[in-house]
Amino acid sequence: MAARNGIPQAQAEQRVNQVITDAKSAADTARKSAAKFSLWLVISMLAGALAASLAAIEGGSLRNREWYLTAR
C-alpha cells in the first residue's frame, strides 16, 4: 500500500490497522444487532402462537356451544 499510494510505510500500516479495527467494530455491531433481532423475532413468534392458541380455544368453544338456538 505504501508503494502504490506513495506514502511512508508507518502511515500505510496505521491506515491498514485503522481499517481492520473499523471492520472488526462493524462486524461486532452487526453481530449484536442480529442477536437482538433474533431475540425479538422469537418473542413475537411466541406471542403469535399464544394468540392463535387462545383464538382456537375460543373458536372451539363457540363451535361446540349451541349459540344459534338461543338467538331466536
Biopython code that builds the backbone (N, CA, C, O; Angstrom):
import numpy as np
from Bio.PDB.StructureBuilder import StructureBuilder

atoms = [
    (1, "MET", "N", (0.819, -1.182, 0.000)),
    (1, "MET", "CA", (0.000, 0.000, 0.000)),
    (1, "MET", "C", (0.867, 1.251, 0.000)),
    (1, "MET", "O", (0.535, 2.246, -0.643)),
    (2, "ALA", "N", (1.959, 1.194, 0.712)),
    (2, "ALA", "CA", (2.838, 2.359, 0.786)),
    (2, "ALA", "C", (3.413, 2.685, -0.588)),
    (2, "ALA", "O", (3.466, 3.854, -0.971)),
    (3, "ALA", "N", (3.843, 1.669, -1.336)),
    (3, "ALA", "CA", (4.427, 1.910, -2.655)),
    (3, "ALA", "C", (3.365, 2.374, -3.652)),
    (3, "ALA", "O", (3.636, 3.229, -4.494)),
    (4, "ARG", "N", (2.182, 1.824, -3.560)),
    (4, "ARG", "CA", (1.126, 2.167, -4.516)),
    (4, "ARG", "C", (0.618, 3.597, -4.301)),
    (4, "ARG", "O", (0.327, 4.298, -5.269)),
    (5, "ASN", "N", (0.510, 4.029, -3.056)),
    (5, "ASN", "CA", (-0.035, 5.353, -2.764)),
    (5, "ASN", "C", (1.031, 6.407, -2.536)),
    (5, "ASN", "O", (0.713, 7.590, -2.422)),
    (6, "GLY", "N", (2.266, 6.008, -2.469)),
    (6, "GLY", "CA", (3.354, 6.961, -2.276)),
    (6, "GLY", "C", (3.366, 7.590, -0.894)),
    (6, "GLY", "O", (3.664, 8.776, -0.753)),
    (7, "ILE", "N", (3.046, 6.806, 0.123)),
    (7, "ILE", "CA", (3.064, 7.310, 1.497)),
    (7, "ILE", "C", (4.088, 6.504, 2.286)),
    (7, "ILE", "O", (4.467, 5.408, 1.873)),
    (8, "PRO", "N", (4.533, 7.034, 3.408)),
    (8, "PRO", "CA", (5.513, 6.293, 4.216)),
    (8, "PRO", "C", (4.939, 4.976, 4.750)),
    (8, "PRO", "O", (3.728, 4.830, 4.915)),
    (9, "GLN", "N", (5.825, 4.037, 5.009)),
    (9, "GLN", "CA", (5.432, 2.710, 5.477)),
    (9, "GLN", "C", (4.646, 2.777, 6.787)),
    (9, "GLN", "O", (3.650, 2.071, 6.942)),
    (10, "ALA", "N", (5.070, 3.600, 7.714)),
    (10, "ALA", "CA", (4.402, 3.705, 9.018)),
    (10, "ALA", "C", (2.965, 4.214, 8.852)),
    (10, "ALA", "O", (2.045, 3.718, 9.503)),
    (11, "GLN", "N", (2.784, 5.192, 7.987)),
    (11, "GLN", "CA", (1.439, 5.726, 7.756)),
    (11, "GLN", "C", (0.558, 4.685, 7.064)),
    (11, "GLN", "O", (-0.635, 4.595, 7.356)),
    (12, "ALA", "N", (1.126, 3.909, 6.163)),
    (12, "ALA", "CA", (0.365, 2.858, 5.489)),
    (12, "ALA", "C", (-0.072, 1.794, 6.487)),
    (12, "ALA", "O", (-1.215, 1.340, 6.444)),
    (13, "GLU", "N", (0.819, 1.394, 7.381)),
    (13, "GLU", "CA", (0.467, 0.410, 8.401)),
    (13, "GLU", "C", (-0.611, 0.946, 9.335)),
    (13, "GLU", "O", (-1.492, 0.204, 9.768)),
    (14, "GLN", "N", (-0.536, 2.240, 9.644)),
    (14, "GLN", "CA", (-1.545, 2.851, 10.511)),
    (14, "GLN", "C", (-2.912, 2.826, 9.821)),
    (14, "GLN", "O", (-3.923, 2.543, 10.464)),
    (15, "ARG", "N", (-2.946, 3.118, 8.533)),
    (15, "ARG", "CA", (-4.214, 3.090, 7.791)),
    (15, "ARG", "C", (-4.784, 1.680, 7.727)),
    (15, "ARG", "O", (-5.986, 1.480, 7.906)),
    (16, "VAL", "N", (-3.928, 0.714, 7.475)),
    (16, "VAL", "CA", (-4.380, -0.679, 7.409)),
    (16, "VAL", "C", (-4.927, -1.118, 8.763)),
    (16, "VAL", "O", (-5.976, -1.758, 8.833)),
    (17, "ASN", "N", (-4.224, -0.779, 9.830)),
    (17, "ASN", "CA", (-4.695, -1.138, 11.171)),
    (17, "ASN", "C", (-6.028, -0.461, 11.491)),
    (17, "ASN", "O", (-6.886, -1.062, 12.137)),
    (18, "GLN", "N", (-6.209, 0.788, 11.042)),
    (18, "GLN", "CA", (-7.460, 1.500, 11.271)),
    (18, "GLN", "C", (-8.607, 0.823, 10.520)),
    (18, "GLN", "O", (-9.706, 0.685, 11.058)),
    (19, "VAL", "N", (-8.360, 0.406, 9.295)),
    (19, "VAL", "CA", (-9.390, -0.275, 8.512)),
    (19, "VAL", "C", (-9.763, -1.607, 9.168)),
    (19, "VAL", "O", (-10.941, -1.961, 9.230)),
    (20, "ILE", "N", (-8.778, -2.332, 9.648)),
    (20, "ILE", "CA", (-9.048, -3.610, 10.316)),
    (20, "ILE", "C", (-9.859, -3.382, 11.586)),
    (20, "ILE", "O", (-10.804, -4.122, 11.859)),
    (21, "THR", "N", (-9.497, -2.358, 12.365)),
    (21, "THR", "CA", (-10.232, -2.038, 13.582)),
    (21, "THR", "C", (-11.672, -1.647, 13.262)),
    (21, "THR", "O", (-12.598, -2.079, 13.949)),
    (22, "ASP", "N", (-11.868, -0.835, 12.227)),
    (22, "ASP", "CA", (-13.217, -0.429, 11.831)),
    (22, "ASP", "C", (-14.040, -1.628, 11.366)),
    (22, "ASP", "O", (-15.228, -1.725, 11.675)),
    (23, "ALA", "N", (-13.419, -2.529, 10.635)),
    (23, "ALA", "CA", (-14.131, -3.716, 10.153)),
    (23, "ALA", "C", (-14.539, -4.620, 11.316)),
    (23, "ALA", "O", (-15.649, -5.153, 11.326)),
    (24, "LYS", "N", (-13.659, -4.792, 12.284)),
    (24, "LYS", "CA", (-13.998, -5.606, 13.456)),
    (24, "LYS", "C", (-15.126, -4.968, 14.255)),
    (24, "LYS", "O", (-16.013, -5.664, 14.749)),
    (25, "SER", "N", (-15.092, -3.653, 14.380)),
    (25, "SER", "CA", (-16.145, -2.943, 15.098)),
    (25, "SER", "C", (-17.481, -3.078, 14.371)),
    (25, "SER", "O", (-18.514, -3.300, 15.004)),
    (26, "ALA", "N", (-17.465, -2.947, 13.057)),
    (26, "ALA", "CA", (-18.696, -3.089, 12.278)),
    (26, "ALA", "C", (-19.241, -4.515, 12.376)),
    (26, "ALA", "O", (-20.453, -4.707, 12.471)),
    (27, "ALA", "N", (-18.367, -5.504, 12.353)),
    (27, "ALA", "CA", (-18.796, -6.893, 12.467)),
    (27, "ALA", "C", (-19.389, -7.164, 13.851)),
    (27, "ALA", "O", (-20.369, -7.898, 13.972)),
    (28, "ASP", "N", (-18.806, -6.581, 14.882)),
    (28, "ASP", "CA", (-19.327, -6.754, 16.236)),
    (28, "ASP", "C", (-20.699, -6.095, 16.384)),
    (28, "ASP", "O", (-21.599, -6.657, 17.008)),
    (29, "THR", "N", (-20.852, -4.913, 15.811)),
    (29, "THR", "CA", (-22.142, -4.229, 15.840)),
    (29, "THR", "C", (-23.202, -5.038, 15.093)),
    (29, "THR", "O", (-24.336, -5.155, 15.558)),
    (30, "ALA", "N", (-22.837, -5.594, 13.940)),
    (30, "ALA", "CA", (-23.775, -6.411, 13.169)),
    (30, "ALA", "C", (-24.161, -7.673, 13.935)),
    (30, "ALA", "O", (-25.317, -8.094, 13.894)),
    (31, "ARG", "N", (-23.212, -8.272, 14.624)),
    (31, "ARG", "CA", (-23.494, -9.471, 15.413)),
    (31, "ARG", "C", (-24.464, -9.163, 16.545)),
    (31, "ARG", "O", (-25.402, -9.922, 16.789)),
    (32, "LYS", "N", (-24.240, -8.056, 17.229)),
    (32, "LYS", "CA", (-25.128, -7.674, 18.326)),
    (32, "LYS", "C", (-26.527, -7.355, 17.803)),
    (32, "LYS", "O", (-27.524, -7.729, 18.421)),
    (33, "SER", "N", (-26.598, -6.672, 16.678)),
    (33, "SER", "CA", (-27.904, -6.338, 16.096)),
    (33, "SER", "C", (-28.647, -7.599, 15.669)),
    (33, "SER", "O", (-29.855, -7.709, 15.875)),
    (34, "ALA", "N", (-27.935, -8.543, 15.080)),
    (34, "ALA", "CA", (-28.567, -9.797, 14.663)),
    (34, "ALA", "C", (-29.069, -10.587, 15.874)),
    (34, "ALA", "O", (-30.127, -11.212, 15.812)),
    (35, "ALA", "N", (-28.322, -10.561, 16.959)),
    (35, "ALA", "CA", (-28.751, -11.268, 18.169)),
    (35, "ALA", "C", (-30.014, -10.637, 18.753)),
    (35, "ALA", "O", (-30.930, -11.349, 19.165)),
    (36, "LYS", "N", (-30.064, -9.310, 18.789)),
    (36, "LYS", "CA", (-31.254, -8.629, 19.297)),
    (36, "LYS", "C", (-32.451, -8.886, 18.394)),
    (36, "LYS", "O", (-33.559, -9.116, 18.878)),
    (37, "PHE", "N", (-32.231, -8.848, 17.082)),
    (37, "PHE", "CA", (-33.318, -9.093, 16.136)),
    (37, "PHE", "C", (-33.871, -10.503, 16.296)),
    (37, "PHE", "O", (-35.087, -10.693, 16.295)),
    (38, "SER", "N", (-32.999, -11.487, 16.433)),
    (38, "SER", "CA", (-33.475, -12.864, 16.562)),
    (38, "SER", "C", (-34.212, -13.065, 17.890)),
    (38, "SER", "O", (-35.171, -13.835, 17.949)),
    (39, "LEU", "N", (-33.784, -12.394, 18.936)),
    (39, "LEU", "CA", (-34.491, -12.488, 20.216)),
    (39, "LEU", "C", (-35.902, -11.913, 20.093)),
    (39, "LEU", "O", (-36.863, -12.538, 20.540)),
    (40, "TRP", "N", (-36.034, -10.737, 19.497)),
    (40, "TRP", "CA", (-37.351, -10.131, 19.315)),
    (40, "TRP", "C", (-38.216, -10.953, 18.376)),
    (40, "TRP", "O", (-39.433, -11.015, 18.548)),
    (41, "LEU", "N", (-37.599, -11.586, 17.381)),
    (41, "LEU", "CA", (-38.348, -12.445, 16.469)),
    (41, "LEU", "C", (-38.933, -13.640, 17.217)),
    (41, "LEU", "O", (-40.089, -14.000, 16.997)),
    (42, "VAL", "N", (-38.156, -14.251, 18.088)),
    (42, "VAL", "CA", (-38.639, -15.387, 18.877)),
    (42, "VAL", "C", (-39.773, -14.946, 19.806)),
    (42, "VAL", "O", (-40.779, -15.642, 19.940)),
    (43, "ILE", "N", (-39.602, -13.793, 20.441)),
    (43, "ILE", "CA", (-40.646, -13.296, 21.351)),
    (43, "ILE", "C", (-41.935, -13.028, 20.585)),
    (43, "ILE", "O", (-43.017, -13.374, 21.061)),
    (44, "SER", "N", (-41.837, -12.415, 19.405)),
    (44, "SER", "CA", (-43.049, -12.120, 18.637)),
    (44, "SER", "C", (-43.705, -13.387, 18.116)),
    (44, "SER", "O", (-44.931, -13.458, 18.038)),
    (45, "MET", "N", (-42.914, -14.384, 17.759)),
    (45, "MET", "CA", (-43.497, -15.646, 17.306)),
    (45, "MET", "C", (-44.202, -16.366, 18.457)),
    (45, "MET", "O", (-45.260, -16.962, 18.256)),
    (46, "LEU", "N", (-43.634, -16.316, 19.643)),
    (46, "LEU", "CA", (-44.298, -16.913, 20.803)),
    (46, "LEU", "C", (-45.597, -16.185, 21.128)),
    (46, "LEU", "O", (-46.595, -16.817, 21.477)),
    (47, "ALA", "N", (-45.588, -14.858, 21.014)),
    (47, "ALA", "CA", (-46.811, -14.098, 21.261)),
    (47, "ALA", "C", (-47.870, -14.445, 20.214)),
    (47, "ALA", "O", (-49.050, -14.560, 20.546)),
    (48, "GLY", "N", (-47.466, -14.610, 18.972)),
    (48, "GLY", "CA", (-48.406, -15.009, 17.922)),
    (48, "GLY", "C", (-48.967, -16.396, 18.163)),
    (48, "GLY", "O", (-50.155, -16.639, 17.949)),
    (49, "ALA", "N", (-48.113, -17.304, 18.606)),
    (49, "ALA", "CA", (-48.583, -18.661, 18.903)),
    (49, "ALA", "C", (-49.561, -18.654, 20.074)),
    (49, "ALA", "O", (-50.545, -19.393, 20.063)),
    (50, "LEU", "N", (-49.301, -17.838, 21.068)),
    (50, "LEU", "CA", (-50.218, -17.727, 22.204)),
    (50, "LEU", "C", (-51.561, -17.163, 21.747)),
    (50, "LEU", "O", (-52.613, -17.666, 22.141)),
    (51, "ALA", "N", (-51.528, -16.126, 20.921)),
    (51, "ALA", "CA", (-52.774, -15.534, 20.429)),
    (51, "ALA", "C", (-53.550, -16.529, 19.576)),
    (51, "ALA", "O", (-54.775, -16.604, 19.677)),
    (52, "ALA", "N", (-52.857, -17.293, 18.738)),
    (52, "ALA", "CA", (-53.529, -18.289, 17.912)),
    (52, "ALA", "C", (-54.144, -19.393, 18.771)),
    (52, "ALA", "O", (-55.240, -19.869, 18.478)),
    (53, "SER", "N", (-53.454, -19.795, 19.814)),
    (53, "SER", "CA", (-53.988, -20.827, 20.711)),
    (53, "SER", "C", (-55.242, -20.341, 21.422)),
    (53, "SER", "O", (-56.225, -21.075, 21.524)),
    (54, "LEU", "N", (-55.212, -19.116, 21.911)),
    (54, "LEU", "CA", (-56.385, -18.569, 22.589)),
    (54, "LEU", "C", (-57.556, -18.424, 21.623)),
    (54, "LEU", "O", (-58.700, -18.692, 21.990)),
    (55, "ALA", "N", (-57.277, -18.002, 20.390)),
    (55, "ALA", "CA", (-58.345, -17.880, 19.394)),
    (55, "ALA", "C", (-58.915, -19.252, 19.039)),
    (55, "ALA", "O", (-60.121, -19.377, 18.826)),
    (56, "ALA", "N", (-58.078, -20.270, 18.974)),
    (56, "ALA", "CA", (-58.557, -21.618, 18.678)),
    (56, "ALA", "C", (-59.425, -22.151, 19.811)),
    (56, "ALA", "O", (-60.443, -22.800, 19.568)),
    (57, "ILE", "N", (-59.028, -21.882, 21.024)),
    (57, "ILE", "CA", (-59.828, -22.323, 22.174)),
    (57, "ILE", "C", (-61.193, -21.632, 22.152)),
    (57, "ILE", "O", (-62.223, -22.278, 22.342)),
    (58, "GLU", "N", (-61.195, -20.332, 21.921)),
    (58, "GLU", "CA", (-62.452, -19.589, 21.882)),
    (58, "GLU", "C", (-63.315, -20.054, 20.714)),
    (58, "GLU", "O", (-64.524, -20.221, 20.870)),
    (59, "GLY", "N", (-62.718, -20.263, 19.562)),
    (59, "GLY", "CA", (-63.479, -20.734, 18.404)),
    (59, "GLY", "C", (-64.039, -22.120, 18.617)),
    (59, "GLY", "O", (-65.164, -22.404, 18.206)),
    (60, "GLY", "N", (-63.275, -22.986, 19.252)),
    (60, "GLY", "CA", (-63.754, -24.339, 19.534)),
    (60, "GLY", "C", (-64.909, -24.338, 20.503)),
    (60, "GLY", "O", (-65.868, -25.089, 20.325)),
    (61, "SER", "N", (-64.835, -23.509, 21.526)),
    (61, "SER", "CA", (-65.947, -23.464, 22.486)),
    (61, "SER", "C", (-67.174, -22.824, 21.845)),
    (61, "SER", "O", (-68.300, -23.200, 22.172)),
    (62, "LEU", "N", (-66.983, -21.873, 20.948)),
    (62, "LEU", "CA", (-68.112, -21.273, 20.242)),
    (62, "LEU", "C", (-68.753, -22.276, 19.294)),
    (62, "LEU", "O", (-69.976, -22.301, 19.149)),
    (63, "ARG", "N", (-67.954, -23.087, 18.661)),
    (63, "ARG", "CA", (-68.455, -24.112, 17.749)),
    (63, "ARG", "C", (-69.244, -25.172, 18.508)),
    (63, "ARG", "O", (-70.280, -25.633, 18.028)),
    (64, "ASN", "N", (-68.775, -25.556, 19.667)),
    (64, "ASN", "CA", (-69.426, -26.608, 20.436)),
    (64, "ASN", "C", (-70.676, -26.129, 21.167)),
    (64, "ASN", "O", (-71.521, -26.939, 21.548)),
    (65, "ARG", "N", (-70.794, -24.832, 21.361)),
    (65, "ARG", "CA", (-71.965, -24.276, 22.010)),
    (65, "ARG", "C", (-73.110, -24.199, 21.009)),
    (65, "ARG", "O", (-72.869, -24.064, 19.810)),
    (66, "GLU", "N", (-74.313, -24.281, 21.466)),
    (66, "GLU", "CA", (-75.468, -24.166, 20.583)),
    (66, "GLU", "C", (-75.954, -22.721, 20.593)),
    (66, "GLU", "O", (-77.088, -22.444, 20.984)),
    (67, "TRP", "N", (-75.108, -21.816, 20.169)),
    (67, "TRP", "CA", (-75.424, -20.397, 20.191)),
    (67, "TRP", "C", (-76.523, -20.032, 19.191)),
    (67, "TRP", "O", (-77.247, -19.055, 19.386)),
    (68, "TYR", "N", (-76.642, -20.816, 18.129)),
    (68, "TYR", "CA", (-77.608, -20.483, 17.095)),
    (68, "TYR", "C", (-79.041, -20.794, 17.537)),
    (68, "TYR", "O", (-79.990, -20.253, 16.969)),
    (69, "LEU", "N", (-79.205, -21.645, 18.526)),
    (69, "LEU", "CA", (-80.544, -21.956, 19.012)),
    (69, "LEU", "C", (-81.047, -20.880, 19.972)),
    (69, "LEU", "O", (-82.252, -20.645, 20.060)),
    (70, "THR", "N", (-80.147, -20.235, 20.682)),
    (70, "THR", "CA", (-80.561, -19.229, 21.663)),
    (70, "THR", "C", (-80.790, -17.865, 21.016)),
    (70, "THR", "O", (-81.301, -16.959, 21.675)),
    (71, "ALA", "N", (-80.429, -17.696, 19.752)),
    (71, "ALA", "CA", (-80.552, -16.411, 19.101)),
    (71, "ALA", "C", (-81.972, -16.138, 18.622)),
    (71, "ALA", "O", (-82.265, -15.002, 18.249)),
    (72, "ARG", "N", (-82.853, -17.105, 18.615)),
    (72, "ARG", "CA", (-84.217, -16.920, 18.115)),
    (72, "ARG", "C", (-85.089, -16.159, 19.045)),
    (72, "ARG", "O", (-86.262, -15.933, 18.746)),
]
sb = StructureBuilder()
sb.init_structure("model")
sb.init_model(0)
sb.init_chain("A")
sb.init_seg("    ")
for serial, (resi, resn, name, xyz) in enumerate(atoms, 1):
    if name == "N":
        sb.init_residue(resn, " ", resi, " ")
    sb.init_atom(name, np.array(xyz, "f"), 0.0, 1.0, " ", f" {name:<3s}", serial, name[0])
structure = sb.get_structure()
